[in-house]
């Protein structure tokens, strides 16, 4: 499949990203206008990113491509709102030297009137790294059975084997066996004792990201 064909096939992700991220087209339009943009600008930002990712498309990651695109689109649109919402007006009587000495501080995105909301504020974290880690989690969990997924997620949330067993109606020994089998599917080099597994490295991802892939 060519990048052009993939781009056309994935257009629905643009609409899904906007409605999921902002709640509705109306809300997206309101936020855009409050931050010196239009709804069409958000569509354009999302489509440009989609094209970039279609050009870089790796068929081996087909199963997680949509997840990756959606997460990145949401971040890119928020970042654009954050940038466009910080319009600074400087009087004509300010000299070039004075302009150089101006200090700018980040502000929250304007919602409407004088109210502000930090929900869409851009974090200084490496967003691409965070998105990739989330996609790796999706790929890893896709190898597991529904029951194994529940056990892995519960373990990431700090549940003990006997607590998971009580919830699933299974013995502690059974949960331990299923847990080990699941971890080995994720990382063939996993050892129950004394070795840091791929899973434990991924525990940095927030629990709500885990819930999205079950």
N, C-alpha and C positions, 0 to 999 in steps of 0.2 A: 504494500500500500504506500502510495506517495504521500509526502507531507501535505500536499493540497487536498487529497482525498481524506486523510485523517482529520485535517482541520475542519472540513465540511461535516464529517461524521460526528465530531465532538462539539458542535455548536451549542447543543443543549446544555453543556456544562457551564457556558457563560451565563445563561438564564438561571440555572440552578444555583450558581455561586452567588449571584446578586440577591435572589430571593431568600436564600438561606442565611446569608450574612447580614442583610439589612431588614429582613422580615417581610418586605413587600417592595414593589416598584415605587409605590408612593413614598414610602419612608426613605428609600434610596435616593429618590429625586429631591426630597426635602433636605437630606444631609448634603447632597451634592451642591445644591444652590446655596446652602449656608456656608459652604467652603469654596466659593468661587468656581464651581463646576456645574455641569449639567448631567442628567442621567445618561445621555449619549456618550459623555466622556468616560463614564464608568464602563460602559459597554466596550468602548474603544480600548481602554486599558486592559480589560479582561481578554479581549480578542487578540491584542498584540502579544500578550503573554502566552495565550493558547498557541499562537503561531510559532513562537520561539520554542515551546516545548514539543510541538509536532515536528519541527525540524530536527530536534535532538532525540526524537523518539527511539527508544530501545525496545524492540519486540520482546525481549526476554522479560521486560517489566510490564507486559501488557495487563496482567492481573491487577496491578496497583497504579496504573497510569491515571485513571480517573481520580483516585484519592489524592495523588500528588498534584494534579492540575487544580482540583478544587481548593486545596489548602493554600497553594501558592497564589491562586487568583484572589482569594479573600485577603491575604496579606498585602498583595500588590495594590489592590483598590484602597485599602486602609492607608497604606503608605502614601498614595497619591493624594488622598483627602487631607492627610496630615500636612503634606508639603504645600498644596494649593491653599489650604486654610490659613497659612501664615503669611499673608500679604502685609508688607511693611510699607507705609507711606512716609516719605521723608520730605520735608519742606525744601523749596528751591533755594532758600537762603542758607542751607547747610553746605559748608565747603567740602571739597573732596577729602581733605585731611580729617575733618570731623567725621565724615562717613566711615573712614577706615578705623576710627576709634570706637565706633558704635559696638555695643555688646548685645547679642541677641539671645534670648532665652526661649526654650521650647514651651509651647502652650498647648492646651487641649483643643481638640477639634470643636468648632462652633456648631451647636445643634440648632438652636433658634433663639431669637431675641438675644438676651444676655446670658443665657444658660450655656453651660459647657458640659461635655461628657468625656471622660477619659477612657471609655470602653475601646475606642478605636485608636488610642495612642500607640505609637510605634515603639516597640521594645528594642533595647540595644542588643538583644541576643542575636546570634547568627541564625536568622530565620530559615535559610536554606538547609542548614545542618539539622535544625529541629524538624523540618518537614521530612527530610530524608530519613531521620531516625524513626519518625512515625510510620513512614512507608515501609521501612525495614520490619517494623513490628507487624504491620499488616501482612507482609509476605511471610513472616515467621509463623504467625497464627493461622494462616491459610493452610498450613500443613497439618493442623491438628483437628481432631474430632471435636464436636460441640462440647462434649464433657471435658475433654482435655483443655479446651479454651477456658472454660469456667474455672478449672483448677489453677491454671497459670495466672489468670487475672486475679483470683482470690489470693494467691501467694504474693503477688506484687503489692496487694493492699494490706499485707501483714497478717493474714489469717494463718492459723496453725493447721496442720494436717487433720487433727481430730475435729476441729471446728468445721472444716470443709466437709469431712466425712459425715458429720451430724446433719449438715444442711442437705447433702446429697443422698443420705441414707445408705452410706457405705462405711466399711471399717477403715480405721486409720492405715492399716497395712495396704488396703486396696488403693487408697488415695496416694500413698507414698509410691506405690508401683506405677500408677497412672501418671503421677507427677514426673517421675524419673523418665518414663517413656516419652512424655511430652517434651521435656527438656532436651532429650537426645535427638528428637526430631528437629528441634530448633538449632541445636548445636551438637553434632555427632561426637565432639570431644568432651562433652559435659561429663563431670564426675560428681556424684552426690556429696562427697566430702573433700574439702581442701582445695577445690578449684573454682575460680570465678567463672561463671558461665556467661554465655552471650545474653541470656535472659537478665542476669543481675546487672549487666552493663546498661541494659535498656530500661531499667527501673526509673531512670530520670524522667521519662515521659509522664506527663500528667495522667491521672487515672481516667479523666474523661476522654482522652484519646484512646485509651484501651477499650472503653465501653463502646466506642464508635465502630470497632472492627469485629465485635462479637455478632 
